[in-house]
Amino acid sequence: MNNFELLEPPVALRWFVLAVISIAMFGNYYVYDSISPLADVLAKQLNFTDDNIGLLQGIYSLPNIIMVAIGGMIIDRIGTRKANLLFSSLCMIGSFMTFIKGDIVTMAIGRLIFGLGAESLIVSITTTLAKWFKGKELSFAFGLNLTIARLGSFAALNSPTWAKSLYNSWQGPLLISFVASLVSVIAVLTYFFLDIWARKKYKLQKEQKQDKVIIREAFKFGPAFWFITLLCVTFYSAMFPFQTFAIKFFQEVHNVSREFAGFLSSILTLSAMIMTPLFGLLADKFGKRAKLMILGSLLIIPVYLIMGYTKISLFIPMSIMGIAFSLIPAVMWPSVAYVVDEEKLGTAYGVMTMVQNIGLFSTNILIGYVNEVTNSYLPGMWIFSFFGIFGVVFGYLLLKTNRKSTKFDLEKPKFLQIKG
């Protein structure tokens, strides 16, 4: 049968593909968040300091500073099928090294290797989705994929509850993490052969080319892009490094169980799974994107100090953080498309992710060091609060830049490009 005679893949096959690659993403997210619930066990059984724990989480971001620049080129060269397999295999190898030996060097190398594959796997899976769903239910497919991926984070943060018996040893939870990475590879292999079979029977779009990240192009972006990028790095530096130590902080400062501390930390993930699409719809309908980013930054300023200085119910500050964790990403990432030309979006998102990972790496190391030197969590809480203040400043500068621009208007319900 000639190519022009091939039929479109059936709907059921598309959704099966979505399910398979979403399982791969679930495993990826699970491994990333597997360290935080284990922090106090690592401290007790392996004598790890907060410096060590900050290193295990922060070193994940280090290779992504480089991989963001070359991951797209690798995908271009070998295609998404092989790229999915390559990057998921790196995640599995890194997870195995983290689990196999209770030595900070070995475990840090494992997390480094995991980071080497994890972010690029997300890019490759995103490309896979575009290939199968472009012109169909692409946005809905992206949303479902992200929801299932974040279920991985939710499961990892709540593992002290459903896998309580395994927390008697530091290796038990990391064994689950390795199994999750193994399941991810199996899911990718399933897709690998499924895609080969489907290409022989159905008409599929050619794999979309990923834009190569050309760093010099970033210097041509306007100030609005850089204000969004700076807001991005300050926001995520306030969120993810906090989660690195959150469970240990809740246990030691607020005297809650590891199980309840894990649930509190997972409120951020649970909130994002539910509210992020809703805030996206809100921004599409009413605009006010810069103001919404300012609001989200304002919300995170007081919550750390409330948790650091008071014994108020932790549900209140964590719920407020959950709103911010849902609001800012829903508005921030799409806003880049409004301030950067379409043909340069790959470069823009690559540079933005690169800067974000520099911030995550540095902040995880910084907070671990500060906690250790001061023997207190309060200085770290102040650092997180200042990140919120910086976010408000960058949001305000974005708002002022937006008002002076004739190319875009982030405050309007719909984006109108003025061609000149």
Secondary structure, DSSP 4 states (H G I P E B T S, - for coil): --GGGPBPPPHHHHHHHHHHHHHHHHHHHHHHTTSGGGHHHHHHHS---HHHHHHHHHTTHHHHHHHHHHHHHHHHHHHHHHHHHHHHHHHHHHHHHHHH---HHHHHHHHHHHHHHHHHHHHHHHHHHHHHHTTTTHHHHHHHHHHHHHHHHHHHHTHHHHTGGGGGSSHHHHHHHHHHHHHHHHHHHHHHHHHHHHHHHB--PPPPPPPP--HHHHTTS-HHHHHHHHHHHHHHHHHHHHHHHHHHHHHHHH---HHHHHHHHHHHHHHHHHHHHHHHHHHHHH--HHHHHHHHHHHHHHHHHHHHH----THHHHHHHHHHHHHHHHHHHHHHHHHS-GGGHHHHHHHHHHHHHHHHHHHHHHHHHHHHHHTSSHHHHHHHHHHHHHHHHHHHHHHHHHHH-SS--TTSSS------
